[in-house]
Amino acid sequence: MKFTDGHWMMRAGVTPTYAVEVLDVATTADGMRVLAPTYPVHSRRDLQSGAVLTIDVTAPLPDVIGVRVTHHAGTATTSPQFELFPGTVTPQTTVDDQAATLTSGALSVRFDRGQPWRVGFRAHGRTLTSGGAKDTGFMSTSDGGHHLVQRLGLNVGDAVYGMGERFGPLVKNGQVVDIWNADGGTCTEQAYKNVPFFLTNAGYGVFVNHPGLVSFEVASEDVSKVQFSIEAQSMQYFVIYGPTPKEILAKYTALTGRPALPPAWSFGLWLSTSFNTDYDEATVTSFIEGMAERDLPLSVFHFDCFWMRELSWCDFEWDPRVFPDPPGMLARLKARGLRVCVWINPYIAQRSALFEEGRARGYFLKRPNGDVWQWDLWQPGQAIVDFTNPEAREWYAAKLDALLDMGVDCFKSDFAERIPTDAVYYDGSDPTEMHNYYTYLYNRTVFDLLRKRRGEGDAVVFARSATVGTQQFPVHWGGDNLSTPESMAETLRGGLSLTMSGFGFWSHDIGGFEGTPEAWLFKRWIAFGLLSSHSRLHANYSYRVPWAFDEEAVDVLRKFTKLKGTLMPYLYQAARVAHLDGVPVMRAMVVEFPDDPACVHLDRQYMLGADLLVAPVFTEGGDVSYYVPDGEWTHYLTGETIAGPRWVREEHGFDSVPLLVRPGAVLPVGAVDDRPDYDYADGLTLRVYGIADGATVTTEVPTTGGDVACTFTTTRRGDAVHVTADNPPARWRVQLAGTEPVAAEGSSLTVHI
């Protein structure tokens, strides 16, 4: 939200009030409190009227500093609160005539005493960001609004990322970003997943701890500053020091919650009925048999909305006209080794048998007069489940529990963006500030049930909406994209933006949701989809089985599905890193190479884990340009090498994609290609790529339960590569790039270059 009219003037109807100096500083039990008058204080006479801002400074974790700016502290609040996970930190405070300083780990904040107002955040002797005169304060508007505002400076070359799944340019400089969940598709400035957190390439990130609307002006109102504002009397933000993007993400997710580890089976291929297509058990069976006949590995089958009867979403009852024997059908699917996912949302249509039940028990959002809040957008007369009511949560979860008893394994938890701001909640929550937060309660209800029933490590959802903290409940997919190459690119930008906002796992509709892609685009999208953390074939009006396009699409899907299967020892270890450390599986190039200036703006390629570079092809003819960082990289599919740093232009067939292995990588490759969940260590091949003389690389191979099955240590000495294994599998091999693999006997092996 903009308040100024250029540099010198304010917009009509806006009255600014800024902190101008530090009057007093007091240490507190968890930090310090700064009193900041909004007018100069020359004598006691000046202290008798006018606004004073109270600034509370805390340190919830090392290298993290929280700043809460309050105008009127007595204002009642009914806001929901993000669940945070602070540690035990004893910050150091120093107060003298010159400044008040609080230090947490390597990060410190300093408030200068005297005028002009200045607050600065520093680490290792370097100023990360700062705010000066007219940067901390509040804006009064003629309509009675009261907006707290903070501006933080950007240094030359600083780039801003994150703020949720946003489909515009990856670098947010110059953009206006409103943190407000909306069902707007992937081709607009609206977003399904809004997160009031950004990170920079300058060593720090900022998290605004507010569940409602946060308005960011990212080098847009003042082109040298990031401004964030909320309409409230108190605002808290946290500055998080990295210094690297991976360290910033690790500390942000330590504060707001780390992603759960999805089950290994969820990394395989998901196939959907699609949405508005005609289907019944015979259709489903034909799809599954068609995949098997064509040797296309399939892990999960998904039933979209019309598994329930039309106009009855959600009643959680199978439509008996097309699915007369749900338990038998599910048993038949399970006998094929498949997992089953069904679509749900938090809305109850008036026709649903559950509508009257929920209405009578008070389980829905209400209007101020006590009526059930209803409208006709999406489902006629639909009501919205009130997840602030514990009984409503239990009631909703019980309906899902019955499906789990029947044989369903997981849920696509759709929608939860169009949440009204004029509703009344059971617990009295402010409806405006519940708008974004609602999805957290919804997805937590679903995920907690799955975790309770399936156990830790076997729970997974396919969620569309999100906010702070919902990264704990993976997986999230990119919403309603179009069947165009431009939408494929915007989908990737959205995913990279989301993974730079604390989310470890992400997927998208291969081929696009709206429309039917041309065969060439579908084949190009397959490689991108299978080289994402999770992979799903889904659409709106058309099926996504590959033979509906052409026979080559069948071959392409087979190749990349099986490729992903063999990469699972590597990918599931990357998933463990996301779960344990908060570093995502799919990473923007700048996350992995923060010191390479060429990576700052790259958003058409990414790193899959730490060692694989993926550059999706967006053209029919296969022409693709991508950037290769320093070192000698190796094409995984061909063995050809490329020396960076430089830009590369190539042409790829439909059965190929730029998939490069990082110099010095030791890649664990599995022996199974027809499923994602298997014994990764058995028959494992360690592929060694250009390890430098004297270097040592440690490679952990996970189990499907999320533990470490074995650990390999690879060291090069001269012309010999020596590998030792801790808890070695019975069968394993080592393969140097460009050579045949050598089988190991026992716990060690030496291979000569």
Beta strands, then each sheet from edge to edge (+ up, - down):
strand 1: 4-5
strand 2: 9-10
strand 3: 14-18
strand 4: 24-28
strand 5: 31-37
strand 6: 52-61
strand 7: 64-70
strand 8: 92-95
strand 9: 99-104
strand 10: 107-112
strand 11: 119-123
strand 12: 126-131
strand 13: 136-141
strand 14: 146-153
strand 15: 160-164
strand 16: 175-179
strand 17: 194-200
strand 18: 204-208
strand 19: 214-218
strand 20: 225-231
strand 21: 234-241
strand 22: 269-272
strand 23: 300-303
strand 24: 339-344
strand 25: 347-348
strand 26: 383-384
strand 27: 410-413
strand 28: 476-477
strand 29: 506-507
strand 30: 535-537
strand 31: 586-587
strand 32: 606-608
strand 33: 612-614
strand 34: 623-635
strand 35: 641-651
strand 36: 659-661
strand 37: 666-669
strand 38: 684-688
strand 39: 696-702
strand 40: 708-717
strand 41: 720-726
strand 42: 732-736
strand 43: 742-743
strand 44: 748-752
sheet 1: 1+ 2-
sheet 2: 3+ 13- 14+ 20- 19+ 16-
sheet 3: 4+ 5- 6+ 7- 21+ 18- 17+ 15-
sheet 4: 8+ 9- 10+ 11- 12+
sheet 5: 27+ 24+ 23+ 22+ 30+
sheet 6: 25+ 26-
sheet 7: 28+ 29+
sheet 8: 31+ 32- 33+ 36- 34+ 35-
sheet 9: 37+ 38- 42- 43+
sheet 10: 39+ 40- 41+ 44-
end
